[in-house]
Amino acid sequence: MNSEYTDLTADQLREYIRQHGEQEYILVDVRQPREYREKHIPGAHLLPLGELAARKAELPADREVIFYCRSGRRSAAAAVFWANTGQAGKTVYNLQGGILAFDGITVSDFPDLHVFDDSRSIGDLLYTAMDLEKGAWRFYSKVLEMDADLPYRAAIDLLSRAEEGHARLIYGFWVKYRQDPPPFPEVYDALNGEVLEGGQRLDALMDRLAMSEDPQVRILEMAIGIEHAAYDMYRSMAHQMSGTTMEQPFLAIADAEKEHMRIAADALSTCTPQKDIT
């Protein structure tokens, strides 16, 4: 369970709705308007993720807020954003698996794998973190190669450069646990980057993207998922390193990943309407 919000399964949401009055909560759909028009959970209020910051006044602080999207990734980012505004007076929820799970469709995207093993040395954990950053960089690089006319190309390019920047920062800590470490370019070139934050494999991610009927939105949904997983990962690493000189730097990286979620969310408004992604 995330410390900032609570995940609900589809069954738990149905039970929640049954047991609570309408004045006790608000159900918020953070997808795009065309997705909402195609299908939404009855009673849901439409508030696209990219507009959340500007329209946060629409969310009542005296009610519990339940966010959902297609598969649970955009809504997890929304839950983080709302919980960190300081205006959430009640519990914040995220629907795991999104409307797909609510409709009984299995969601196989973004498997939750345990990338980090607490029994490993700090040096090994830091090396793994660099490799995950390399994986995210490879994803964004492949996206940029796919479509030269991508409307939010500048945002993806920014995220790409940020991943390498984080790897450089982690390298600065990693060298303290190595004797005669090679220079960063050599280490970075040697990283495979086959797995991204959250445990998803790059090749599988690209295969799913190639089959998408709405790749522009799908790219950003994947980006939000990647950045959310990274945010959660670095907060966990900061906790593991509590009391050491690395705690605050990793908390700072977690804050940066949260900003990356916002960048990807804002880019949703630039997407060209296409067929719904359900």
C-alpha positions as CSV (number, residue, x, y, z in Angstrom):
1,M,0.0,0.0,0.0
2,N,1.3,3.4,-0.9
3,S,1.7,5.8,2.1
4,E,0.1,8.7,0.2
5,Y,-3.0,6.9,-1.1
6,T,-4.8,3.6,-0.9
7,D,-5.3,1.1,-3.7
8,L,-8.7,-0.4,-4.2
9,T,-9.5,-3.5,-6.3
10,A,-12.6,-3.4,-8.5
11,D,-14.5,-5.5,-6.0
12,Q,-13.5,-3.2,-3.2
13,L,-14.7,-0.2,-5.2
14,R,-18.1,-1.7,-5.9
15,E,-18.4,-2.5,-2.2
16,Y,-17.3,1.0,-1.3
17,I,-19.9,2.6,-3.6
18,R,-22.6,0.4,-2.1
19,Q,-21.7,1.3,1.5
20,H,-21.1,5.1,1.1
21,G,-23.4,8.0,0.4
22,E,-22.8,10.3,-2.6
23,Q,-21.8,13.2,-0.3
24,E,-19.0,11.1,1.2
25,Y,-16.8,10.7,-1.8
26,I,-16.2,11.8,-5.4
27,L,-15.2,9.4,-8.2
28,V,-12.8,11.0,-10.7
29,D,-12.1,9.8,-14.2
30,V,-8.7,11.2,-15.2
31,R,-8.7,9.9,-18.8
32,Q,-9.3,12.0,-21.9
33,P,-12.8,13.3,-22.8
34,R,-13.2,10.9,-25.8
35,E,-12.3,8.0,-23.5
36,Y,-14.9,9.1,-21.0
37,R,-17.6,9.5,-23.7
38,E,-17.0,5.9,-24.9
39,K,-17.3,4.4,-21.5
40,H,-17.1,5.4,-17.9
41,I,-18.1,4.3,-14.4
42,P,-21.5,5.7,-13.6
43,G,-21.4,8.9,-11.5
44,A,-17.7,9.6,-12.3
45,H,-16.6,13.2,-12.6
46,L,-14.3,13.8,-15.7
47,L,-11.1,15.6,-14.8
48,P,-8.3,14.8,-17.2
49,L,-4.9,14.2,-15.6
50,G,-3.3,17.0,-17.5
51,E,-5.8,19.5,-16.1
52,L,-5.7,18.4,-12.5
53,A,-3.4,21.1,-11.3
54,A,-5.4,23.9,-12.9
55,R,-8.8,22.4,-11.8
56,K,-7.9,21.0,-8.4
57,A,-10.5,23.3,-6.8
58,E,-13.1,21.0,-8.3
59,L,-12.1,18.3,-5.8
60,P,-13.7,18.8,-2.4
61,A,-11.4,18.5,0.5
62,D,-14.2,17.3,2.8
63,R,-14.8,14.1,0.6
64,E,-12.7,11.0,0.0
65,V,-11.5,11.1,-3.6
66,I,-11.3,7.9,-5.8
67,F,-9.2,8.2,-9.0
68,Y,-9.4,5.8,-11.9
69,C,-8.2,5.7,-15.6
70,R,-7.8,2.9,-18.1
71,S,-5.4,0.7,-16.3
72,G,-4.5,2.4,-13.0
73,R,-1.3,4.2,-14.0
74,R,-2.6,7.7,-14.8
75,S,-4.8,7.5,-11.8
76,A,-2.0,6.5,-9.5
77,A,-0.1,9.7,-10.6
78,A,-3.3,11.7,-10.0
79,A,-3.5,10.3,-6.5
80,V,0.1,11.3,-5.8
81,F,-0.5,14.8,-7.1
82,W,-3.7,15.3,-5.1
83,A,-2.2,13.8,-1.9
84,N,0.7,16.2,-2.1
85,T,-1.3,19.4,-2.6
86,G,-2.0,19.6,1.1
87,Q,-5.7,20.1,0.2
88,A,-6.7,16.4,0.5
89,G,-8.6,16.4,3.8
90,K,-9.8,12.8,3.4
91,T,-8.4,9.5,2.2
92,V,-7.2,9.3,-1.4
93,Y,-7.9,6.1,-3.4
94,N,-6.7,4.7,-6.7
95,L,-8.5,2.0,-8.6
96,Q,-6.0,-0.8,-9.3
97,G,-6.3,-2.0,-12.9
98,G,-8.5,0.9,-13.8
99,I,-11.8,0.6,-15.8
100,L,-10.4,-2.5,-17.5
101,A,-10.4,-4.3,-14.1
102,F,-13.8,-2.8,-13.2
103,D,-15.1,-4.4,-16.5
104,G,-13.5,-7.7,-15.7
105,I,-10.7,-7.5,-18.2
106,T,-7.3,-8.7,-17.1
107,V,-4.6,-6.0,-17.2
108,S,-1.2,-7.5,-18.0
109,D,0.7,-4.2,-18.5
110,F,3.3,-3.0,-16.0
111,P,3.8,-6.2,-13.9
112,D,4.8,-5.4,-10.3
113,L,8.1,-7.2,-10.0
114,H,10.5,-6.9,-7.1
115,V,13.5,-5.3,-8.8
116,F,15.4,-4.7,-5.6
117,D,16.5,-7.3,-3.1
118,D,17.2,-5.9,0.4
119,S,19.9,-8.5,1.0
120,R,22.1,-7.1,-1.7
121,S,24.9,-4.6,-1.0
122,I,24.2,-0.9,-1.4
123,G,26.7,-0.8,-4.3
124,D,24.7,-3.5,-6.1
125,L,21.5,-1.6,-5.5
126,L,23.0,1.6,-6.9
127,Y,24.2,-0.3,-10.0
128,T,20.7,-1.7,-10.5
129,A,19.2,1.8,-10.2
130,M,21.6,3.1,-12.9
131,D,20.5,0.2,-15.1
132,L,16.9,1.0,-14.6
133,E,17.5,4.7,-15.5
134,K,19.3,3.4,-18.7
135,G,16.2,1.3,-19.5
136,A,13.9,4.4,-19.2
137,W,16.3,6.4,-21.4
138,R,16.2,3.6,-24.0
139,F,12.4,3.7,-23.9
140,Y,12.2,7.4,-24.5
141,S,14.9,7.2,-27.2
142,K,12.9,4.6,-29.1
143,V,9.7,6.7,-28.8
144,L,11.6,9.7,-30.3
145,E,12.7,7.4,-33.2
146,M,9.2,6.2,-33.8
147,D,7.5,9.4,-34.7
148,A,9.3,12.6,-35.8
149,D,6.1,14.6,-35.7
150,L,5.1,13.6,-32.1
151,P,3.2,16.6,-30.7
152,Y,4.9,16.4,-27.3
153,R,8.4,15.5,-28.6
154,A,10.0,18.2,-26.5
155,A,8.5,16.7,-23.3
156,I,9.8,13.2,-24.2
157,D,13.2,14.6,-25.0
158,L,13.3,16.3,-21.6
159,L,12.4,13.1,-19.9
160,S,15.1,11.2,-21.8
161,R,17.8,13.6,-20.8
162,A,16.6,13.5,-17.2
163,E,17.1,9.7,-17.0
164,E,20.8,10.0,-18.0
165,G,21.1,12.8,-15.5
166,H,19.8,10.6,-12.7
167,A,22.1,7.8,-13.7
168,R,25.0,10.3,-13.4
169,L,23.9,11.3,-10.0
170,I,23.6,7.7,-8.8
171,Y,27.0,7.0,-10.3
172,G,28.5,9.6,-8.0
173,F,27.3,7.5,-5.0
174,W,28.2,4.1,-6.6
175,V,31.9,5.0,-7.1
176,K,32.2,5.3,-3.3
177,Y,31.6,1.5,-3.1
178,R,34.1,0.6,-5.8
179,Q,37.9,0.5,-6.1
180,D,39.2,2.1,-9.2
181,P,35.8,2.6,-10.8
182,P,35.6,3.2,-14.6
183,P,34.4,6.6,-15.8
184,F,30.7,7.2,-16.1
185,P,30.5,7.0,-19.9
186,E,32.1,3.6,-19.9
187,V,29.7,2.3,-17.1
188,Y,26.7,3.8,-18.8
189,D,27.5,2.3,-22.2
190,A,27.9,-1.1,-20.6
191,L,24.5,-1.0,-18.9
192,N,21.9,-3.2,-20.6
193,G,18.8,-1.2,-19.8
194,E,16.5,-4.1,-20.6
195,V,14.3,-3.6,-17.6
196,L,12.6,-0.4,-16.5
197,E,11.5,1.0,-13.1
198,G,8.6,-1.2,-11.9
199,G,10.0,-4.3,-13.4
200,Q,8.6,-4.1,-17.0
201,R,10.8,-5.3,-19.8
202,L,11.6,-2.8,-22.6
203,D,11.0,-5.2,-25.4
204,A,7.6,-6.2,-24.0
205,L,6.7,-2.6,-23.5
206,M,7.5,-1.7,-27.1
207,D,5.6,-4.7,-28.4
208,R,2.5,-3.5,-26.5
209,L,3.0,0.0,-27.9
210,A,3.2,-1.3,-31.5
211,M,-0.2,-3.0,-31.1
212,S,-1.9,0.1,-29.6
213,E,-4.7,1.7,-31.5
214,D,-3.9,5.1,-29.9
215,P,-0.1,5.3,-29.6
216,Q,0.1,9.0,-28.6
217,V,-1.9,8.5,-25.4
218,R,-0.4,5.0,-24.8
219,I,3.1,6.4,-24.9
220,L,2.2,8.9,-22.2
221,E,0.4,6.4,-20.1
222,M,3.5,4.2,-20.2
223,A,5.7,7.2,-19.4
224,I,3.5,8.1,-16.4
225,G,3.7,4.4,-15.3
226,I,7.5,4.4,-15.6
227,E,7.9,7.7,-13.7
228,H,5.5,6.6,-11.0
229,A,7.4,3.4,-10.5
230,A,10.7,5.4,-10.3
231,Y,9.1,7.8,-7.8
232,D,8.1,4.9,-5.6
233,M,11.4,3.1,-6.0
234,Y,13.5,6.1,-4.9
235,R,11.3,6.8,-2.0
236,S,11.9,3.2,-1.0
237,M,15.6,3.5,-1.5
238,A,15.7,6.7,0.6
239,H,13.9,4.8,3.4
240,Q,16.4,2.0,3.2
241,M,19.2,4.5,3.5
242,S,17.6,6.5,6.3
243,G,20.1,8.3,8.4
244,T,22.9,8.1,5.8
245,T,24.2,10.9,3.5
246,M,22.2,9.3,0.6
247,E,18.8,9.7,2.1
248,Q,18.2,13.3,1.1
249,P,19.6,12.9,-2.5
250,F,17.3,10.0,-3.2
251,L,14.3,11.9,-1.8
252,A,15.3,14.8,-4.1
253,I,15.3,12.3,-7.1
254,A,11.9,11.1,-6.0
255,D,10.6,14.7,-6.1
256,A,12.1,15.0,-9.6
257,E,10.3,11.8,-10.7
258,K,7.0,13.3,-9.4
259,E,7.7,16.4,-11.6
260,H,8.3,14.0,-14.6
261,M,4.8,12.5,-14.0
262,R,3.4,16.0,-14.2
263,I,5.3,16.7,-17.5
264,A,3.9,13.5,-19.1
265,A,0.4,14.3,-17.7
266,D,0.5,17.9,-19.2
267,A,1.5,16.4,-22.6
268,L,-1.8,14.5,-22.8
269,S,-3.6,17.7,-23.8
270,T,-1.6,17.8,-27.1
271,C,-2.7,14.3,-28.3
272,T,-4.6,14.1,-31.5
273,P,-7.9,12.4,-31.0
274,Q,-8.0,8.8,-32.3
275,K,-9.9,5.7,-31.5
276,D,-10.4,4.9,-27.8
277,I,-7.8,2.7,-26.2
278,T,-10.0,0.1,-24.5
